[in-house]
Amino acid sequence: MIPLTDKSIPVFDKNVLTRSTHALHSMIAPMSALHAVTFYLAPGIRYTGRTTGLERRPRMIIRQRLSKLDDGAIMKLIDTQLVPLSHMSEKEIHKIRKEIPLRMNRGMTFVISPEPNKPAVAFIHFLMHGELLYVDMMAVSSKEQRKRYGQTLLHEAENFAVSRGCKKSKVMVDEGNTKGNQFYQKNGYQNLRYILISRCYEMEKRL
């Protein structure tokens, strides 16, 4: 849903400092200063339409990323869900992929997994700077889509950011990613502008 390139970090309002990704990352609170977040999603219930009863969805959990457990699954999600939407060349994508482990360590990542010791099936990576939340990357496994996991992760990131004093959220959506744009609009984001150099739409939401 979200561009791979870190060049898509938005240019902020005059009241907010314009930073490169490196400078922005360096100002984020270290992971040790962030409280651990692990909690269970309530089991979902839905009507199947084919039976007279109810069908229960498997219980899933939201937790912070565990590098050794989740990074392989996250890279797979990036390759299958984000890379196909990118407008970058193969050379650029290769370079970005090599930088992703370091990039993940400079922000915060929530994941959804079936059990605490199972790899992620969805993730959101975000940065916080002052009153700004920046949603860097988010992806959901194709097998787990249409279960509101993306919406759940987005809301948890927003709630966490609000608890740390953030008042605004920004995200970049690739040109041509209509579903992604619609997803963020449904969750309260508005298109601000089109950024030609990264071929992305900058979207914003007041928290």
ZIZIBEL-V636899 format. One record per residue. SS is DSSP state (H for helix, E for strand, C for the rest). PSI is psi as a letter, one per 30 degrees, with the letter a starting at -180 (NA if undefined). Layout:
SS|PSI + SS|PSI
This chain:
C|f + E|k + C|k + C|e + C|k + H|f + H|f + H|g + C|k + C|l + C|k + C|l + C|l + C|f + C|f + C|k + C|k + C|k + C|l + C|l + H|e + H|e + H|e + H|e + H|e + H|f + C|g + C|k + C|k + C|l + H|e + H|f + H|f + C|k + C|k + C|k + C|j + E|k + E|l + E|k + C|k + C|k + C|k + C|l + E|k + E|l + E|k + C|f + C|f + C|f + C|l + C|f + C|a + E|l + E|k + E|k + C|l + C|k + C|k + C|l + E|l + E|k + E|l + E|l + C|k + C|j + H|e + H|e + H|e + H|f + H|e + H|e + H|e + H|e + H|e + H|e + H|e + H|e + H|e + H|f + H|f + H|e + H|e + H|f + H|f + C|k + C|g + C|l + C|l + H|e + H|e + H|e + H|e + H|e + H|e + H|e + H|e + H|f + H|f + H|e + H|e + H|e + H|e + H|e + H|f + C|g + C|a + E|k + E|k + E|k + E|l + E|k + E|l + C|e + C|l + C|e + C|g + C|k + C|l + E|k + E|f + E|l + E|l + E|k + E|k + E|l + E|l + E|k + E|j + C|b + C|g + E|k + E|k + E|j + E|j + E|e + E|k + E|k + E|k + E|k + C|k + H|e + H|f + H|g + C|l + C|g + C|g + C|g + H|e + H|e + H|e + H|e + H|e + H|e + H|e + H|e + H|e + H|e + H|e + H|e + H|e + H|e + H|f + C|g + C|g + C|k + C|f + E|k + E|k + E|l + E|l + E|k + E|k + E|k + C|k + C|f + C|i + H|e + H|e + H|e + H|e + H|e + H|e + H|e + H|e + H|f + C|g + C|g + C|l + E|k + E|k + E|e + E|l + E|k + E|j + C|e + C|e + C|f + C|h + E|l + E|k + E|k + E|l + E|l + E|k + E|k + C|NA
